[in-house]
């Protein structure tokens, strides 16, 4: 069945942990808002939604970190609200 935004957030947190990322300041709230705003279509609210969101965040994070002259460990591992894909 469908997951609530909180459950989707938990999946993202698990994904992040598996890949040694952490959610930075504001990221949890941003994710909850993001999931709450997504159109509730047939594909919404399953684990895939959360995984795709995490993957999109990692891609945007990589692009962001690539611009940094001397990224710290935090830079490399923390996902921020700015890494969220633009909401639909």
C-alpha positions in Angstrom: 0.0 0.0 0.0 0.9 3.6 0.1 3.4 5.0 2.6 2.9 8.3 4.5 5.6 11.0 4.0 7.1 9.9 7.4 7.6 6.3 6.1 9.1 7.5 2.8 11.5 9.7 4.9 12.5 6.6 6.9 13.3 4.7 3.7 15.5 7.6 2.5 17.2 7.6 5.9 17.9 3.9 5.5 19.2 4.3 2.0 21.4 7.1 3.2 22.8 5.0 6.0 23.6 2.1 3.7 25.5 4.4 1.4 27.2 6.3 4.3 25.4 9.5 3.7 23.7 11.6 6.4 20.8 14.0 6.2 22.0 17.5 7.0 20.2 20.3 8.7 16.7 20.9 7.4 16.8 17.9 5.1 14.3 15.8 7.0 11.7 18.6 7.1 12.4 19.3 3.4 11.9 15.7 2.5 8.6 15.5 4.4 7.4 18.6 2.6 8.6 17.2 -0.7 6.8 13.9 -0.3 3.7 15.6 0.9 3.6 17.7 -2.3 4.2 14.9 -4.7 1.1 14.1 -6.9 -0.6 11.1 -5.4 -0.6 9.1 -8.6 -0.6 5.3 -8.9 3.2 5.2 -8.6 3.3 7.5 -5.6 4.0 6.3 -2.1 5.9 3.2 -2.6 9.5 2.4 -1.7 10.6 3.2 -5.3 9.5 6.9 -4.8 11.8 7.1 -1.8 14.7 5.4 -3.5 14.4 7.5 -6.6 14.4 10.6 -4.5 17.5 9.5 -2.6 19.3 8.7 -5.9 18.3 12.2 -7.2 19.7 13.8 -4.1 23.0 11.9 -4.4 23.4 13.0 -8.0 22.7 16.7 -7.2 25.0 16.4 -4.1 27.8 15.0 -6.3 27.4 17.9 -8.7 27.4 20.4 -5.9 30.5 18.9 -4.2 32.4 18.8 -7.5 32.3 22.6 -7.4 34.0 22.8 -4.1 37.8 23.4 -4.1 38.5 21.4 -0.9 35.4 19.4 0.3 35.4 18.3 3.9 34.1 14.9 5.1 30.8 16.7 6.0 30.6 18.2 2.5 31.0 14.7 1.0 28.5 12.9 3.3 25.8 15.4 4.2 22.6 15.7 2.0 20.9 19.1 2.3 17.5 20.4 1.2 19.1 22.0 -1.8 19.9 18.5 -3.0 16.3 17.6 -3.3 15.0 17.4 -6.9 12.7 20.3 -7.8 9.3 19.1 -6.7 6.8 18.2 -9.4 
